[in-house]
Amino acid sequence: APFTATCSQSTVLPPQDIHGTFAAMVSFTGWVALATFVAQNTAAALLMRYAKTRMEPYNSAVAVLLQEVALKLPISVVLFAVECGGFGQMVQKIRRDFSERPQEWAQLSVPALLYLVTNISVYVGYDNLEAALGMVMYQSKIVFTAIFSVTLLNKKISVNQWCAVFVLVLGVIAAQGLLFPQPAPEAQAHAHHGHGHGKHGGGRSLAAAAEKNRVVGMGAFLLAAVCTSFASVYFEKMIKSDSKPSLWLRNLQLAMYSGEGGR
């Protein structure tokens, strides 16, 4: 008995120590998640930019279709089957959910189609804009997510959070060169080298094509940011509904709708 009491006293931590240890674990987990998120987004941006500019041309819609049907759908099916305890139980649960909540099945087509537009727009954006600028432009989705969260979910956003959103907007504008525009390339070439009329005309055409590509890329990323923001908030609202649906079932439905829409 004395030995047991001694062990118990030596292993039980005071409440304040438990709280500090838990806070440290959460902080470490948060930093790991943040590092993983940054690495994933950076790798995805570089790979898409490389694939769209250095490899053989391919259809962006086909790439998105394969991503939904060949990757997301099978993973969602397997994980939902594990959650249900088998494929037979999974099929029964899908039938029951469809018969009991047909309205929710119809409503899920909205975020699914918006995610489809988002993925295609991101491919178009990286085809016309550098990876670094594209990533910064795409982060404008945080602004739209804040707006949609307030309007659709009635969330309260503090003054500090709105200030952070405003700083993000300034960063996006500055990164795109809209806040501090630089002289046009052909103007710099004419000022320093004084090329002939033919070469100068060719420089203007190349600069105009580059500027057109830049506008297309910015527009694509802006469209993607709006679509993914609204879809995320809309999907969150559905997940928090009274029916409390399975997350894997909803992901399965999104993949099905996106795959059908990308055909």
Buried (B, 14 or more C-beta within 10 A) or exposed (E): EEEEEEEEEEEEEEEEEEEEEEEEEEEEEEEEEEEEEEEEEEEBBBEBBEBBEEEEEEEBBEBBBEBBBEEBBEBBBBBBBEBBEEEEEBEEBBEEBEEEBEEBBEBBBBBBBBBBBBBBBBBBBBBBBBBEBBBBBBBBBBBBBBBBBBEEEEEEEEEEEEEBBEEBEEBBBEBBEEEEEEEBBBEEBBEEEEBEEEEBEEBBEEBEEEEEEBEBBBBBBBBBBBBBBBBBBBBBBBEEEEEEBBEBBBBBBBBBBBBBBBE
